[in-house]
Amino acid sequence: MTVGSPFICDYGRNIYIGDHVSVNMNCTFVDCNEITNVQLYTATHPVEFAERYIPDLDSQSEKFQTYALPVGNPCRVLRKINGNK
């Protein structure tokens, strides 16, 4: 387990963490009682075709090439993927 600093908590005795956990910097645990059922997810996902499923881009699909990474609203091409220029 790793914990980055700064790490802030109220008591420290109501925190239970499993193996292979990494708590990044600027994390605050309000543990005046037992903390239960916390789920944290990453904000990124694989970009390359071999690593992800690509759904149909429905009405936006005509605007973008097959080998591009569209993002945002309004949608724009962030970068090409799979070595395409």
Disulfide bonds with the S-S distance in Angstrom:
none
